[in-house]
């Protein structure tokens, strides 16, 4: 993970996630492939009490399997998506 305070109120973040191949059965007969996903974020503080965050997940929209529950059936990871959040402290 990388973080950079560009200005007093602006912060940029980047995250590279790598998950290696892993076995899905007790007998080690089924294996999921490894994957790499890149996430990013921007945070802007309007004041000491209020900030807004914009986060982007899976920037390159890579298809990857998080788990497998039957042969040939997988649960896929999060596609490219964005979150926005408003943070407030009282």
C-alpha positions, -999 to +999 in steps of 0.1 A: +000+000+000+012+035-008-001+068+006+009+103-004-002+135+013-003+157-019-013+188+000-025+197+035-060+184+028-055+160-001-043+124+003-038+098-025-036+061-019-028+030-040-030-007-031-016-037-050-032-069-038-016-102-048-032-136-038-012-167-047-027-199-059-044-220-032-059-254-028-097-257-024-100-293-013-087-313+017-070-337-008-053-308-026-068-318-059-084-285-069-065-253-071-075-217-077-051-195-098-033-165-083-045-130-091-034-094-087-058-065-083-051-027-080-072-004-059-069+034-054-083+062-033-085+099-029-094+117+003-101+154+007-105+171+041-128+201+040-119+208+076-106+190+107-140+175+112-153+167+077-137+148+048-148+130+017-133+097+004-135+083-031-123+047-035-119+026-067-116-012-065-102-035-092-092-006-115-084-029-145-117-049-140-098-082-138-120-114-134-108-135-105-122-163-084-123-158-046-135-193-039-148-225-055-178-244-041-182-271-067-161-283-096-163-256-123-184-232-101-167-202-087-175-171-066-160-142-085-143-113-068-155-077-069-156-061-103-145-026-110-165-005-086-164+029-068-173+040-033-178+075-020-180+082+017-184+114+038-166+113+072-175+135+100-162+138+136-180+155+164 
